[in-house]
Amino acid sequence: MDFGKAIEAIKAGRKASRAGWNGKGQYIELAACVSYKNAAGEIINVNHQALGNNAIAFVGTSGVQLGWLASQADMLTEDWQILPD
């Protein structure tokens, strides 16, 4: 499956991963209702004009990375797969 189909899948609430990733159990999913705590201790709800309140979350062996950016290899490969629920 290509990257475009993986993006469609995560937007529909699924998890997607690449067969070529080294770490077992790694995947991406859509994170909604994104917020953070600033240095003053205030909770800030993210609301980007184009993206709304969403981000791609990469769940890997070291934890979760919000705002994950795909590499050239990630975008061009055909080894994406949808994970079972």
C-alpha positions as CSV (number, residue, x, y, z in Angstrom):
1,M,0.0,0.0,0.0
2,D,1.3,3.5,-0.7
3,F,1.6,6.5,1.7
4,G,-1.5,8.2,0.5
5,K,-3.6,5.2,1.4
6,A,-1.9,5.0,4.8
7,I,-2.9,8.7,5.4
8,E,-6.5,7.9,4.4
9,A,-6.5,5.0,6.8
10,I,-5.3,7.0,9.8
11,K,-7.8,9.8,9.0
12,A,-10.5,7.1,9.2
13,G,-9.3,6.1,12.7
14,R,-7.0,3.2,11.8
15,K,-3.3,2.6,12.6
16,A,-0.7,2.2,9.8
17,S,2.9,1.0,9.8
18,R,5.6,0.2,7.3
19,A,7.0,-3.3,6.9
20,G,10.4,-1.7,6.4
21,W,10.6,-0.1,9.9
22,N,13.1,-1.7,12.2
23,G,11.3,-1.5,15.5
24,K,8.5,-3.9,16.2
25,G,5.1,-2.5,17.1
26,Q,5.8,0.9,15.6
27,Y,2.9,2.7,13.8
28,I,1.3,6.1,13.1
29,E,-2.2,7.2,14.0
30,L,-4.2,10.4,14.1
31,A,-4.0,12.4,17.3
32,A,-7.0,14.6,17.9
33,C,-7.7,17.2,20.6
34,V,-4.0,18.1,20.7
35,S,-3.0,20.3,23.6
36,Y,0.2,21.1,25.6
37,K,1.2,22.7,28.8
38,N,3.4,25.9,28.4
39,A,6.1,27.1,30.7
40,A,3.5,29.1,32.7
41,G,1.6,25.9,33.3
42,E,-1.3,26.9,31.1
43,I,-3.0,24.2,28.9
44,I,-3.0,25.4,25.3
45,N,-5.3,23.7,22.8
46,V,-3.8,23.6,19.4
47,N,-6.0,24.9,16.7
48,H,-4.1,25.3,13.4
49,Q,-6.1,27.1,10.7
50,A,-5.5,24.4,8.1
51,L,-5.1,21.3,10.3
52,G,-7.6,22.0,13.0
53,N,-6.7,20.2,16.3
54,N,-5.0,17.1,14.8
55,A,-1.5,15.8,14.3
56,I,0.1,12.6,13.2
57,A,1.4,10.6,16.1
58,F,4.3,8.1,15.7
59,V,4.1,5.4,18.3
60,G,7.5,3.8,18.5
61,T,9.8,1.9,20.8
62,S,10.8,5.0,22.7
63,G,7.2,6.4,23.2
64,V,5.0,8.8,21.2
65,Q,6.2,11.6,18.9
66,L,3.5,14.1,18.0
67,G,3.8,16.0,14.8
68,W,5.7,13.2,13.1
69,L,7.2,14.0,9.7
70,A,7.5,11.4,7.0
71,S,10.9,10.8,5.3
72,Q,11.3,10.6,1.6
73,A,11.5,6.9,1.9
74,D,8.3,6.8,4.0
75,M,6.4,8.8,1.4
76,L,7.7,6.9,-1.7
77,T,7.6,3.3,-0.5
78,E,4.8,0.8,-1.2
79,D,5.2,-1.2,2.0
80,W,2.6,0.5,4.2
81,Q,0.0,-1.7,5.9
82,I,-3.1,-1.1,8.0
83,L,-2.9,-2.7,11.4
84,P,-5.7,-4.8,12.7
85,D,-8.0,-3.1,15.3
